Amino acid sequence: MSAENGTPAPPTDGPRPEPIRFFGTTWLNHDNGYTARRIGVAIGSLATAVVSCLVLRLAYQGLQIAAIGGFVSLLMIAMFAICSAMAFRHTWDGFTRRPDPDRQASLRSLLTIGFVGSLLAYFFRSLTEAPGERLHREEYEAARKHHEKRTTRRSGNPSKKRRRA
């Protein structure tokens, strides 16, 4: 048993499944509370997005009280809307393919501003599967096939072969 997430340890031979945040390796066989974890992640990400929107609303009201003007208020709304939409798309795409590390680093500030979009992407993906499960499953299956191909090509352990006299 894995101490980290309570899932059975995979066999030592061959590739091991990569754990997913909040799910560990339960995504592999959909066991050990996988459904409950998905429900928890969906509720948690949606609740966090709602609370975040309320905090942004308070910030907006603070700007209105400061009477900074309509143009700046409009810029703030546009900035959060555009950054959230871009963060949603970037996060959603990250569930189906590995993001480029250089691009990820350059978009870090945009993703921070658009955190509500990332939370919503996480919520919507967790309604159907563990976020990133499809990507991890494809990579794991490819690694298993590659491992099987490598091991079946071999004729066996050379030390177990009988010597001919």
Secondary structure, 3 states (H helix, E strand, C coil): CCCCCCCCCCCCCCCCCCCECCCECCCCCCCCCHHHHHHHHHHHHHHHHHHHHHHHHHHHHHHHHCCCCHHHHHHHHHHHHHHHHHHHHHHHHHCCCCCCHHHHHHCHHHHHHCHHHHHHHHHHHHCCCCCCHHHHHHHHHHHHHHHHHHHHHCCCCHHHCCCCC
